[in-house]
């Protein structure tokens, strides 16, 4: 038992700060789309409820990308108040998601809207598992080992605190930090453990890269052998059919000329609207894919949001394909089949990212993330209260300022720099990231220089100002016109008030 206590104490000290960073980035990551919208004021005043959204998308694609084989139209929403268009010139060509052309339109006017370049909430989200300025693989490996320590800390904490659940209902005098630590830990115990296990599962292949490399090498050798055998069979088949191909070359050339002279059929807005209105049936439309590679007709694929991410055999995928001329249902897909390993992997991903349920589910995970922050913060303060070493006390003060306050200062600076850097500045998204880490470094230096005096006070007031300035500028730019942007603006004001209160309290304590 003594060994477990020591493990929980000293590993917990490290995890108090590392865990705070993990919970900080992960909690904000649940609202990465909302943060991205907040950092793109050009979209604030777009009317995402406009009935002209589909019309503008079809007209734009018809005018600028008539010969494309595939059109994709994503309707606007509160967090993405623009019509997002994409297209593929050749249906058979595989296209990476990053290589996909994306065009955003004003839903009301159909005009293209260009927003400022920013990583938005994706930076905070990727910071959670990729870190930054190092390779993604190395970052995930580091976070994997940190997660292992977190699981160990959670388990040892439950074992050594025999009365942890009884003490949960007792609030005693002069033990505020102990009670705060117990309340936060017990309230989120199951969720914290599940998040740690699912997160570890998602990054374990980066921790066991040598084993995976050996397995991959064996698979590649097998695939190479199969490839050689298939290539040999194909060569023999080509020899047998070469004469036939040469004989039919003239006829094939004539057919090719006839085919090339045919134009692709472009569906009208009314045809597309009829397909949607006839088959929507109260379901939430995710996006529309229009396949127009044929000359006599086109096909409209309606992709719907699935309430349950999982089906009996895999992932839910509700899609229906219609002939635009006849209106007949050509094909429908209700699920994407997965094997057992893929099911486990997808479950871990969906749970860890809170992709199941509605906005309430996401908000519940956000609350648990805040409890995780409280657990780490109160654990660190509790250790410092019990420590009799001056070195440990000064180290704790330094880390409190640089991590607990510094991370929020960095986030506030990240938001404010987005508002201040000029729209046309090259690579402005990288400058925003640099601003985050610059603020974090400044917070670290101030924590070291003013460790005996006003480090907490100055850092708290600076952080309060950063969030206040970000919120005021965003509100002035029109964030009040969009409920999602307004929510993030109010969050900035709340953080500004919190750190303003803390700064004032620290100042009074010094006096």
C-alpha positions, 0 to 999 in steps of 0.5 A: 500500500505504501508503494501505491501511495508513493506512486500516486503521489509522485506520478500524480505530481507529473500528471497534474500538469501533463494531465491539465494540458491533455484535458485543456486541449481535449476539452476545447477540442470538442468545440473545434468547429465552433472555435473555427467559426469564431475565428472567421468573422467573414461568416458571422452574418451569413443567413444559414437558414436562407431558402436560396442555399441549394439554388446558389450552389447549383448555379455556381457549379453549373456556371464554373464546373459544368464538365465535372463528373461529380458535384457535392453540395453541403447545406449550411448550418449554425456552425458552418453558415455557408454552402460548401461546394466540391467537385471531381472532374473525373469520377474514377480518380481517387481524391484525398480529402485534403486535395478536394477543392472546397468553395464556400458560398453565401447562402442568400446571394450565391456569391463566393465568400473567402475567409481568413486563413486559420487553423481555428479549433483544429489547432487546439484539437490536434495539440491534444494528440499530435503536439506541435513542431514535431512529427505527428507520429512522435507526438502521438507516441509521447501522448500514449506514454502520458496516457499510460501514466494517467491510467496508473494514477487513476487506478492507484488513486482508487486503491489507496483512497479507501473512503473516497466514495464516502468522503465524496459526500463530506465537505469539511472545513480547511480541507477545500482542496482535498474535497475538490480533488475528491469531488472532481475525481469521483464524479468523472472517474468512469469517464476519465478511465474510459477516455484514457483507455480509448485514447491509449487504444487510438495511439498504441500503434505509434508506441508499438511501431517496431512490432507493427513495422515487422507485421507490415513488412511480412504483409508487404512480402505476401502482397508482393508475391501475390502481385507478381503472380497476378501480374504474370497471369495478366501478361498471359491474358494480354497476349491472348487478347492482343490480336482481338484488340487490334482487330477491333481497334478501328471500331473502338476508335469510331465508338470513342469519337461518338462518345466524346462528342456526347455532352454530359447531362446537367440536371436542373435545379427543379429536378434536384429539388424534386428529388430532395423534397420527395424523399427527405421525409423529415430526415436531416440532410447531411450533403448531396452528391450529384453524379453527372458523368452520363450523357442521358441522365444524372444521379442524385445521392442524398446522404442523411445524418444517422442518429446512431453511429453504429449498425448491427454489422458496422457503421451507420451510413444512410445514403440513397441514389436516385435517377434525376429524370425518372425519380426512381430509387437506384440504390440505397446503403444503410451501413458500412460493414466492418470486421471485429477489429475495425468495430472496436477501433471505430467505437473507441474513436467515436466515444473518445471524440464524443461523436455519438448523440446530440449537442447535449452529449458534447456538452456533457463531455465538455463538463467532464473535461472541466472536472478533469481540469479541476482534478489536476489543479486541485491535486497539484495544490493539495501536494503543494499544501502538504509539501514542506520543501521550499524547492517543491513550493517554488517549483509548484508556483512556477508550474502553476503560473506557466501551465495552469494560467499560461495555457489559457493565456496562450489560448487567449493570445491565439484568439486575439492574434486572429483578430489583429493579423491582417487578412492578406498576411501570408501564412497568417495561420502559422503566425497565430500558432506562433502567438500561442507559444510565444504567450506560453513562453512569456508566461513561463518567464514571468512565472520564473522571474516573479515567482516570489511576488506578483506572478499569479496576479500579473498573469491573471490580469493579462489573460483576462485582458486577452479574452476580453479584447477577443470577445469585444472585437468579435462582438463588434465584428458581428458575432451576435448575428450567429448563435454559435459565434455568440456562444464562443464570444460569451465563453471569452467574456466568462473566462475574462471575468474568471481570470479578472476575479482571480487576479484581484484575489491574488492581489488582495492576498499579497496585500 
